[in-house]
Amino acid sequence: AMNNMKRKKEAEPAAPAPAPEPTKEETLLTEIRDLLKKN
């Protein structure tokens, strides 16, 4: 039973981790996208 649990944990991607801070590039792209949406 323990082996099955271990295997299951390894198979699952570590998704619940908090999202990393957006890079300057990502922030800029988001701002540009928002500006384009407004116009």
PDB file of N, CA, C and O in Angstrom:
ATOM      1  N   ALA A   1       0.838  -1.209   0.000  1.00  0.00           N
ATOM      2  CA  ALA A   1       0.000   0.000   0.000  1.00  0.00           C
ATOM      3  C   ALA A   1       0.871   1.257   0.000  1.00  0.00           C
ATOM      4  O   ALA A   1       0.578   2.235  -0.687  1.00  0.00           O
ATOM      5  N   MET A   2       1.925   1.207   0.770  1.00  0.00           N
ATOM      6  CA  MET A   2       2.811   2.372   0.842  1.00  0.00           C
ATOM      7  C   MET A   2       3.476   2.637  -0.511  1.00  0.00           C
ATOM      8  O   MET A   2       3.647   3.788  -0.912  1.00  0.00           O
ATOM      9  N   ASN A   3       3.845   1.573  -1.201  1.00  0.00           N
ATOM     10  CA  ASN A   3       4.472   1.727  -2.513  1.00  0.00           C
ATOM     11  C   ASN A   3       3.523   2.398  -3.496  1.00  0.00           C
ATOM     12  O   ASN A   3       3.935   3.251  -4.282  1.00  0.00           O
ATOM     13  N   ASN A   4       2.246   2.009  -3.449  1.00  0.00           N
ATOM     14  CA  ASN A   4       1.254   2.608  -4.340  1.00  0.00           C
ATOM     15  C   ASN A   4       1.113   4.100  -4.065  1.00  0.00           C
ATOM     16  O   ASN A   4       1.037   4.903  -4.996  1.00  0.00           O
ATOM     17  N   MET A   5       1.077   4.466  -2.802  1.00  0.00           N
ATOM     18  CA  MET A   5       0.951   5.887  -2.429  1.00  0.00           C
ATOM     19  C   MET A   5       2.164   6.655  -2.955  1.00  0.00           C
ATOM     20  O   MET A   5       2.031   7.740  -3.521  1.00  0.00           O
ATOM     21  N   LYS A   6       3.350   6.072  -2.757  1.00  0.00           N
ATOM     22  CA  LYS A   6       4.577   6.731  -3.183  1.00  0.00           C
ATOM     23  C   LYS A   6       4.556   6.950  -4.696  1.00  0.00           C
ATOM     24  O   LYS A   6       4.876   8.033  -5.188  1.00  0.00           O
ATOM     25  N   ARG A   7       4.171   5.892  -5.426  1.00  0.00           N
ATOM     26  CA  ARG A   7       4.132   5.965  -6.881  1.00  0.00           C
ATOM     27  C   ARG A   7       3.155   7.039  -7.338  1.00  0.00           C
ATOM     28  O   ARG A   7       3.443   7.798  -8.264  1.00  0.00           O
ATOM     29  N   LYS A   8       2.012   7.098  -6.691  1.00  0.00           N
ATOM     30  CA  LYS A   8       0.979   8.078  -7.045  1.00  0.00           C
ATOM     31  C   LYS A   8       1.519   9.498  -6.845  1.00  0.00           C
ATOM     32  O   LYS A   8       1.309  10.372  -7.686  1.00  0.00           O
ATOM     33  N   LYS A   9       2.212   9.716  -5.732  1.00  0.00           N
ATOM     34  CA  LYS A   9       2.762  11.047  -5.445  1.00  0.00           C
ATOM     35  C   LYS A   9       3.761  11.461  -6.513  1.00  0.00           C
ATOM     36  O   LYS A   9       3.752  12.605  -6.965  1.00  0.00           O
ATOM     37  N   GLU A  10       4.616  10.538  -6.915  1.00  0.00           N
ATOM     38  CA  GLU A  10       5.628  10.854  -7.923  1.00  0.00           C
ATOM     39  C   GLU A  10       4.990  11.171  -9.266  1.00  0.00           C
ATOM     40  O   GLU A  10       5.478  12.022 -10.009  1.00  0.00           O
ATOM     41  N   ALA A  11       3.900  10.485  -9.573  1.00  0.00           N
ATOM     42  CA  ALA A  11       3.237  10.671 -10.865  1.00  0.00           C
ATOM     43  C   ALA A  11       2.574  12.045 -10.958  1.00  0.00           C
ATOM     44  O   ALA A  11       2.524  12.642 -12.033  1.00  0.00           O
ATOM     45  N   GLU A  12       2.068  12.539  -9.836  1.00  0.00           N
ATOM     46  CA  GLU A  12       1.368  13.828  -9.844  1.00  0.00           C
ATOM     47  C   GLU A  12       2.355  14.986  -9.983  1.00  0.00           C
ATOM     48  O   GLU A  12       3.351  15.032  -9.261  1.00  0.00           O
ATOM     49  N   PRO A  13       2.099  15.910 -10.888  1.00  0.00           N
ATOM     50  CA  PRO A  13       2.962  17.091 -10.995  1.00  0.00           C
ATOM     51  C   PRO A  13       2.786  17.998  -9.782  1.00  0.00           C
ATOM     52  O   PRO A  13       1.714  18.028  -9.178  1.00  0.00           O
ATOM     53  N   ALA A  14       3.819  18.725  -9.429  1.00  0.00           N
ATOM     54  CA  ALA A  14       3.752  19.614  -8.267  1.00  0.00           C
ATOM     55  C   ALA A  14       3.024  20.895  -8.660  1.00  0.00           C
ATOM     56  O   ALA A  14       3.628  21.966  -8.714  1.00  0.00           O
ATOM     57  N   ALA A  15       1.725  20.783  -8.934  1.00  0.00           N
ATOM     58  CA  ALA A  15       0.930  21.924  -9.396  1.00  0.00           C
ATOM     59  C   ALA A  15       0.564  22.886  -8.269  1.00  0.00           C
ATOM     60  O   ALA A  15       0.610  24.098  -8.477  1.00  0.00           O
ATOM     61  N   PRO A  16       0.200  22.387  -7.072  1.00  0.00           N
ATOM     62  CA  PRO A  16      -0.266  23.301  -6.026  1.00  0.00           C
ATOM     63  C   PRO A  16       0.742  24.366  -5.582  1.00  0.00           C
ATOM     64  O   PRO A  16       0.405  25.241  -4.785  1.00  0.00           O
ATOM     65  N   ALA A  17       1.974  24.297  -6.092  1.00  0.00           N
ATOM     66  CA  ALA A  17       2.966  25.310  -5.730  1.00  0.00           C
ATOM     67  C   ALA A  17       2.474  26.680  -6.177  1.00  0.00           C
ATOM     68  O   ALA A  17       1.861  26.797  -7.238  1.00  0.00           O
ATOM     69  N   PRO A  18       2.731  27.715  -5.389  1.00  0.00           N
ATOM     70  CA  PRO A  18       2.283  29.065  -5.766  1.00  0.00           C
ATOM     71  C   PRO A  18       2.952  29.523  -7.053  1.00  0.00           C
ATOM     72  O   PRO A  18       4.108  29.189  -7.316  1.00  0.00           O
ATOM     73  N   ALA A  19       2.231  30.275  -7.837  1.00  0.00           N
ATOM     74  CA  ALA A  19       2.772  30.757  -9.110  1.00  0.00           C
ATOM     75  C   ALA A  19       3.951  31.690  -8.852  1.00  0.00           C
ATOM     76  O   ALA A  19       3.901  32.507  -7.933  1.00  0.00           O
ATOM     77  N   PRO A  20       5.009  31.578  -9.651  1.00  0.00           N
ATOM     78  CA  PRO A  20       6.163  32.470  -9.465  1.00  0.00           C
ATOM     79  C   PRO A  20       5.810  33.905  -9.811  1.00  0.00           C
ATOM     80  O   PRO A  20       4.853  34.161 -10.542  1.00  0.00           O
ATOM     81  N   GLU A  21       6.583  34.830  -9.285  1.00  0.00           N
ATOM     82  CA  GLU A  21       6.355  36.250  -9.579  1.00  0.00           C
ATOM     83  C   GLU A  21       6.505  36.451 -11.082  1.00  0.00           C
ATOM     84  O   GLU A  21       7.433  35.910 -11.684  1.00  0.00           O
ATOM     85  N   PRO A  22       5.617  37.213 -11.693  1.00  0.00           N
ATOM     86  CA  PRO A  22       5.769  37.450 -13.134  1.00  0.00           C
ATOM     87  C   PRO A  22       7.040  38.243 -13.420  1.00  0.00           C
ATOM     88  O   PRO A  22       7.388  39.154 -12.670  1.00  0.00           O
ATOM     89  N   THR A  23       7.727  37.899 -14.498  1.00  0.00           N
ATOM     90  CA  THR A  23       8.936  38.619 -14.874  1.00  0.00           C
ATOM     91  C   THR A  23       8.553  39.992 -15.420  1.00  0.00           C
ATOM     92  O   THR A  23       7.383  40.251 -15.701  1.00  0.00           O
ATOM     93  N   LYS A  24       9.537  40.860 -15.566  1.00  0.00           N
ATOM     94  CA  LYS A  24       9.264  42.199 -16.109  1.00  0.00           C
ATOM     95  C   LYS A  24       8.644  42.077 -17.492  1.00  0.00           C
ATOM     96  O   LYS A  24       7.748  42.837 -17.861  1.00  0.00           O
ATOM     97  N   GLU A  25       9.142  41.098 -18.255  1.00  0.00           N
ATOM     98  CA  GLU A  25       8.627  40.891 -19.612  1.00  0.00           C
ATOM     99  C   GLU A  25       7.159  40.505 -19.565  1.00  0.00           C
ATOM    100  O   GLU A  25       6.348  41.033 -20.326  1.00  0.00           O
ATOM    101  N   GLU A  26       6.816  39.581 -18.669  1.00  0.00           N
ATOM    102  CA  GLU A  26       5.427  39.134 -18.552  1.00  0.00           C
ATOM    103  C   GLU A  26       4.530  40.291 -18.132  1.00  0.00           C
ATOM    104  O   GLU A  26       3.423  40.441 -18.649  1.00  0.00           O
ATOM    105  N   THR A  27       5.002  41.103 -17.202  1.00  0.00           N
ATOM    106  CA  THR A  27       4.213  42.245 -16.743  1.00  0.00           C
ATOM    107  C   THR A  27       3.963  43.209 -17.902  1.00  0.00           C
ATOM    108  O   THR A  27       2.850  43.700 -18.089  1.00  0.00           O
ATOM    109  N   LEU A  28       5.018  43.470 -18.673  1.00  0.00           N
ATOM    110  CA  LEU A  28       4.881  44.367 -19.824  1.00  0.00           C
ATOM    111  C   LEU A  28       3.876  43.819 -20.823  1.00  0.00           C
ATOM    112  O   LEU A  28       3.005  44.545 -21.302  1.00  0.00           O
ATOM    113  N   LEU A  29       4.001  42.531 -21.136  1.00  0.00           N
ATOM    114  CA  LEU A  29       3.084  41.918 -22.105  1.00  0.00           C
ATOM    115  C   LEU A  29       1.649  42.000 -21.621  1.00  0.00           C
ATOM    116  O   LEU A  29       0.736  42.245 -22.410  1.00  0.00           O
ATOM    117  N   THR A  30       1.448  41.798 -20.341  1.00  0.00           N
ATOM    118  CA  THR A  30       0.098  41.868 -19.773  1.00  0.00           C
ATOM    119  C   THR A  30      -0.444  43.288 -19.901  1.00  0.00           C
ATOM    120  O   THR A  30      -1.604  43.488 -20.260  1.00  0.00           O
ATOM    121  N   GLU A  31       0.405  44.272 -19.603  1.00  0.00           N
ATOM    122  CA  GLU A  31      -0.033  45.671 -19.696  1.00  0.00           C
ATOM    123  C   GLU A  31      -0.391  46.022 -21.135  1.00  0.00           C
ATOM    124  O   GLU A  31      -1.405  46.673 -21.388  1.00  0.00           O
ATOM    125  N   ILE A  32       0.445  45.590 -22.076  1.00  0.00           N
ATOM    126  CA  ILE A  32       0.189  45.867 -23.491  1.00  0.00           C
ATOM    127  C   ILE A  32      -1.128  45.228 -23.916  1.00  0.00           C
ATOM    128  O   ILE A  32      -1.941  45.847 -24.602  1.00  0.00           O
ATOM    129  N   ARG A  33      -1.326  43.968 -23.493  1.00  0.00           N
ATOM    130  CA  ARG A  33      -2.559  43.256 -23.846  1.00  0.00           C
ATOM    131  C   ARG A  33      -3.774  44.002 -23.307  1.00  0.00           C
ATOM    132  O   ARG A  33      -4.778  44.155 -24.003  1.00  0.00           O
ATOM    133  N   ASP A  34      -3.677  44.463 -22.062  1.00  0.00           N
ATOM    134  CA  ASP A  34      -4.801  45.184 -21.459  1.00  0.00           C
ATOM    135  C   ASP A  34      -5.081  46.479 -22.220  1.00  0.00           C
ATOM    136  O   ASP A  34      -6.238  46.834 -22.445  1.00  0.00           O
ATOM    137  N   LEU A  35      -4.023  47.177 -22.612  1.00  0.00           N
ATOM    138  CA  LEU A  35      -4.207  48.413 -23.371  1.00  0.00           C
ATOM    139  C   LEU A  35      -4.888  48.120 -24.704  1.00  0.00           C
ATOM    140  O   LEU A  35      -5.786  48.854 -25.119  1.00  0.00           O
ATOM    141  N   LEU A  36      -4.467  47.056 -25.373  1.00  0.00           N
ATOM    142  CA  LEU A  36      -5.069  46.694 -26.662  1.00  0.00           C
ATOM    143  C   LEU A  36      -6.535  46.338 -26.490  1.00  0.00           C
ATOM    144  O   LEU A  36      -7.358  46.659 -27.347  1.00  0.00           O
ATOM    145  N   LYS A  37      -6.863  45.686 -25.403  1.00  0.00           N
ATOM    146  CA  LYS A  37      -8.259  45.307 -25.140  1.00  0.00           C
ATOM    147  C   LYS A  37      -9.130  46.552 -24.993  1.00  0.00           C
ATOM    148  O   LYS A  37     -10.264  46.582 -25.471  1.00  0.00           O
ATOM    149  N   LYS A  38      -8.594  47.578 -24.330  1.00  0.00           N
ATOM    150  CA  LYS A  38      -9.375  48.802 -24.079  1.00  0.00           C
ATOM    151  C   LYS A  38      -9.700  49.520 -25.379  1.00  0.00           C
ATOM    152  O   LYS A  38     -10.800  50.050 -25.535  1.00  0.00           O
ATOM    153  N   ASN A  39      -8.749  49.544 -26.320  1.00  0.00           N
ATOM    154  CA  ASN A  39      -8.949  50.306 -27.559  1.00  0.00           C
ATOM    155  C   ASN A  39      -9.874  49.606 -28.527  1.00  0.00           C
ATOM    156  O   ASN A  39     -10.138  50.124 -29.612  1.00  0.00           O
TER     157      ASN A  39
END
